[in-house]
Amino acid sequence: MSWPSWVKFRVVENKKLFMHAVILTLLVSYTIFAWNSSKREAAEAERAAEEAFMNSDIDPYAEVKLAEGGNVETSAMLKVGAPMLISIIYGGVLAVLYVLPMFVDKIGEEVMGSSAEVEDDPLDEARAAVAAGEYAEAIGVYRKAWLENRDERFPVLEIAKIQRTSLGSPVVAVSTLNEALDDHEWPEDDAAFMMFRIAEIYEEDLGDREGLAKILREVTEKLEGTRHAANAAHRLREMSETSGPRTK
C-alpha cells in the first residue's frame, strides 16, 4: 500500500519534531540537574570556606580552601549557564521552525474560511447578472432565494426594483410586491416597507392617486395603532386637503 506524498511528509515532520522535543527535554533536564548539583557543591564549598576561616590560626591551608570555594562558584555558573543557554537557543529555533508556522497556518485557515463564506453568497450571482444586463436571470436567482427563505424581504424588493427601474414595468413591480404581501405573514416593519414602496410607485411612476389612496388606507387598517398607520393617515389627510373629495 502506497501512502500519498503529503502523508509521508507529515509523518517525517512529526518524527523530526518528536526527536527535537526529546533532545530539548534532555537539555532542560540536564540543566535542572546541573543547577541542583551546583547548589549542593556551592553549599559544601561555603561550609568549607567558613570552617577554613574559623580555623585560619591553626590551619596552614586555610587560604587555599578559601580560594577553592570561589573556584567552585565559578565552575557552578559555567556548568549551569552553558546548558541553559543551549536550551534557550534550541527552544527558540524549534519555535521558529515548528510552532510559528502552525500558528500562521491557523490564522490563514481562519482568513480563508471567512473569505470562502463571502464568496459563497448565492446573491452574488444575481448582482452579477444585473450588472451584465441579464435581468431575467437575476430575477430568477432572487426568486429562488426568496422561496428558500420566505422571511427575507430583500430578494422580493430587488425583484420589484429590477422590474420597476431596469425593465420599465412599474405595474409588474406592484404586482410582485402585492403577491409577496398576500403570500406571507410579514413582520410589521417589513409589511409597511413593502406597502409604502407600492405607494411610491403609484405616486411617482403611475400617477395613480386612487391606487395610492387605496394602499395608504390598507396601511391604516392592517397596521392600526402603529407609527406606520399614523404616517399613512397623515398622508391621506394631505391628499384630501389638496384634491377634495376624490381621495375620500
C-alpha positions as CSV (number, residue, x, y, z in Angstrom):
1,M,0.0,0.0,0.0
2,S,1.5,3.4,-1.0
3,W,0.7,6.5,1.0
4,P,0.2,9.9,-0.5
5,S,3.3,12.1,-0.5
6,W,1.7,14.7,1.8
7,V,1.0,11.9,4.4
8,K,4.6,10.7,4.2
9,F,5.8,14.3,4.6
10,R,3.6,14.8,7.6
11,V,4.9,11.6,9.2
12,V,8.5,12.6,8.7
13,E,7.9,16.0,10.1
14,N,6.2,14.5,13.2
15,K,9.2,12.2,13.7
16,K,11.6,15.2,13.5
17,L,9.5,17.2,15.9
18,F,9.4,14.3,18.3
19,M,13.2,13.9,18.2
20,H,13.7,17.6,18.7
21,A,11.3,17.5,21.6
22,V,13.3,14.6,23.2
23,I,16.6,16.5,22.8
24,L,15.1,19.7,24.2
25,T,13.7,17.7,27.2
26,L,17.1,16.1,27.9
27,L,18.8,19.6,27.7
28,V,16.3,21.1,30.2
29,S,16.6,18.0,32.4
30,Y,20.4,18.2,32.5
31,T,20.2,22.0,33.2
32,I,18.0,21.3,36.2
33,F,20.3,18.5,37.4
34,A,23.3,20.7,37.0
35,W,21.6,23.5,38.9
36,N,20.7,21.3,41.8
37,S,24.2,19.8,41.8
38,S,25.9,23.2,41.7
39,K,23.7,24.3,44.6
40,R,24.9,21.4,46.7
41,E,28.6,21.9,45.7
42,A,28.3,25.6,46.4
43,A,26.8,24.9,49.9
44,E,29.6,22.4,50.7
45,A,32.2,24.9,49.5
46,E,30.7,27.6,51.6
47,R,30.8,25.4,54.7
48,A,34.4,24.5,53.9
49,A,35.3,28.2,53.5
50,E,33.6,29.1,56.8
51,E,35.5,26.3,58.6
52,A,38.8,27.4,57.0
53,F,38.1,31.0,58.1
54,M,37.3,29.9,61.6
55,N,40.4,27.7,61.8
56,S,42.8,30.1,59.9
57,D,45.0,30.4,63.0
58,I,45.7,26.6,63.1
59,D,45.1,25.5,59.5
60,P,48.0,26.3,57.2
61,Y,45.9,25.6,54.2
62,A,43.0,28.0,55.1
63,E,43.8,30.5,52.2
64,V,43.9,27.6,49.7
65,K,40.4,26.4,50.9
66,L,39.0,29.9,50.6
67,A,40.3,30.2,47.0
68,E,38.8,26.8,46.2
69,G,35.4,28.0,47.4
70,G,35.5,30.8,44.9
71,N,36.5,28.5,42.1
72,V,33.6,26.2,42.9
73,E,31.1,29.1,42.5
74,T,32.7,30.0,39.1
75,S,32.6,26.3,38.0
76,A,28.9,26.0,39.0
77,M,28.0,29.1,36.9
78,L,29.7,27.6,33.9
79,K,28.1,24.2,34.5
80,V,24.6,25.6,34.6
81,G,24.9,28.5,32.3
82,A,26.2,26.6,29.2
83,P,23.3,24.0,29.0
84,M,20.7,26.7,29.9
85,L,21.9,28.9,27.1
86,I,21.9,26.0,24.7
87,S,18.4,25.0,25.8
88,I,17.1,28.6,25.2
89,I,18.6,28.8,21.8
90,Y,17.5,25.3,20.8
91,G,13.9,26.0,22.0
92,G,13.8,29.3,20.1
93,V,14.9,27.6,16.9
94,L,12.2,24.9,17.3
95,A,9.6,27.6,18.0
96,V,10.5,29.4,14.7
97,L,10.7,26.2,12.7
98,Y,7.5,24.4,14.0
99,V,5.4,26.5,16.3
100,L,5.3,29.7,14.3
101,P,4.4,28.0,11.0
102,M,1.5,26.2,12.7
103,F,0.3,29.5,14.2
104,V,0.5,31.2,10.8
105,D,-1.4,28.3,9.1
106,K,-4.1,28.5,11.7
107,I,-4.6,32.3,11.0
108,G,-4.6,31.6,7.3
109,E,-7.3,29.0,7.6
110,E,-9.5,31.4,9.6
111,V,-9.0,34.2,7.0
112,M,-9.6,31.8,4.0
113,G,-12.6,30.4,5.7
114,S,-14.1,33.8,6.1
115,S,-13.4,34.7,2.5
116,A,-15.0,31.5,1.3
117,E,-18.2,32.3,3.2
118,V,-18.3,35.7,1.5
119,E,-17.6,34.2,-1.9
120,D,-20.4,31.6,-1.5
121,D,-23.1,34.2,-1.2
122,P,-25.7,33.0,-3.7
123,L,-27.0,36.5,-4.3
124,D,-23.7,37.5,-5.8
125,E,-24.8,35.6,-9.0
126,A,-27.9,37.9,-9.1
127,R,-25.9,41.0,-8.7
128,A,-23.5,40.0,-11.4
129,A,-26.5,39.3,-13.7
130,V,-27.9,42.7,-13.1
131,A,-24.5,44.3,-13.8
132,A,-24.4,42.4,-17.1
133,G,-28.0,43.4,-18.0
134,E,-29.3,39.9,-17.7
135,Y,-32.4,40.9,-15.7
136,A,-34.5,37.8,-16.3
137,E,-31.6,35.6,-14.9
138,A,-31.2,37.9,-11.9
139,I,-35.0,37.8,-11.1
140,G,-34.8,34.0,-11.3
141,V,-32.0,33.9,-8.7
142,Y,-33.7,36.4,-6.4
143,R,-37.0,34.5,-6.6
144,K,-35.3,31.2,-5.8
145,A,-33.6,32.8,-2.8
146,W,-36.9,34.2,-1.6
147,L,-38.7,30.8,-2.0
148,E,-35.9,29.2,0.1
149,N,-36.3,31.9,2.9
150,R,-39.8,33.4,3.0
151,D,-38.9,35.6,5.9
152,E,-36.3,37.6,3.9
153,R,-37.7,40.6,2.2
154,F,-34.5,41.7,0.4
155,P,-35.0,39.4,-2.7
156,V,-38.6,40.5,-3.2
157,L,-37.6,44.1,-3.1
158,E,-34.8,43.6,-5.5
159,I,-37.1,41.8,-8.0
160,A,-39.5,44.7,-7.8
161,K,-36.6,47.2,-8.2
162,I,-35.4,45.4,-11.4
163,Q,-39.0,45.3,-12.8
164,R,-39.6,49.0,-12.0
165,T,-36.3,50.6,-13.0
166,S,-34.4,48.2,-15.3
167,L,-37.4,46.8,-17.2
168,G,-39.6,49.9,-17.0
169,S,-42.6,47.9,-15.7
170,P,-43.8,49.6,-12.5
171,V,-47.2,47.8,-12.8
172,V,-45.4,44.4,-12.7
173,A,-43.4,45.6,-9.7
174,V,-46.6,46.5,-7.9
175,S,-47.9,43.0,-8.7
176,T,-44.8,41.4,-7.3
177,L,-45.0,43.3,-4.0
178,N,-48.7,42.6,-3.7
179,E,-48.1,38.9,-4.3
180,A,-45.4,38.8,-1.6
181,L,-47.8,40.6,0.9
182,D,-50.6,38.2,0.2
183,D,-48.4,35.1,0.2
184,H,-46.6,35.6,3.5
185,E,-47.2,36.9,7.0
186,W,-44.6,39.6,7.3
187,P,-43.4,41.4,10.4
188,E,-44.9,44.9,10.9
189,D,-41.9,46.8,9.6
190,D,-41.4,44.6,6.6
191,A,-45.1,44.8,5.6
192,A,-45.1,48.6,6.0
193,F,-41.9,48.9,3.9
194,M,-43.5,47.0,1.0
195,M,-46.8,48.8,1.1
196,F,-45.1,52.2,1.2
197,R,-42.9,51.1,-1.7
198,I,-46.2,50.3,-3.6
199,A,-47.5,53.8,-2.7
200,E,-44.3,55.3,-4.0
201,I,-44.7,53.5,-7.4
202,Y,-48.4,54.6,-7.6
203,E,-47.4,58.2,-7.0
204,E,-44.1,58.6,-8.8
205,D,-44.3,56.2,-11.7
206,L,-48.0,55.6,-12.4
207,G,-49.6,58.9,-11.2
208,D,-52.4,56.8,-9.8
209,R,-53.9,58.8,-6.9
210,E,-56.7,56.2,-6.4
211,G,-54.3,53.4,-6.1
212,L,-52.1,55.5,-3.8
213,A,-55.1,56.3,-1.5
214,K,-56.1,52.6,-1.5
215,I,-52.7,51.3,-0.4
216,L,-52.5,54.0,2.3
217,R,-55.9,53.0,3.6
218,E,-54.6,49.4,3.8
219,V,-51.7,50.5,5.9
220,T,-54.0,52.3,8.3
221,E,-56.3,49.2,8.6
222,K,-53.8,46.4,8.7
223,L,-51.2,48.2,10.8
224,E,-53.7,50.1,13.1
225,G,-52.1,51.6,16.1
226,T,-48.6,51.7,14.7
227,R,-46.5,54.7,13.6
228,H,-46.8,53.4,10.1
229,A,-50.6,53.7,10.2
230,A,-50.2,57.2,11.6
231,N,-47.9,58.2,8.8
232,A,-50.3,56.8,6.2
233,A,-53.3,58.6,7.8
234,H,-51.3,61.9,7.7
235,R,-50.6,61.4,4.0
236,L,-54.3,60.7,3.3
237,R,-55.3,63.9,5.1
238,E,-52.7,65.8,2.9
239,M,-54.2,64.3,-0.2
240,S,-57.7,65.1,0.9
241,E,-56.8,68.7,1.5
242,T,-55.2,69.1,-1.9
243,S,-57.7,67.2,-4.0
244,G,-61.0,67.4,-2.2
245,P,-63.5,64.6,-2.2
246,R,-61.7,62.5,-4.9
247,T,-59.5,60.8,-2.2
248,K,-62.2,60.1,0.3
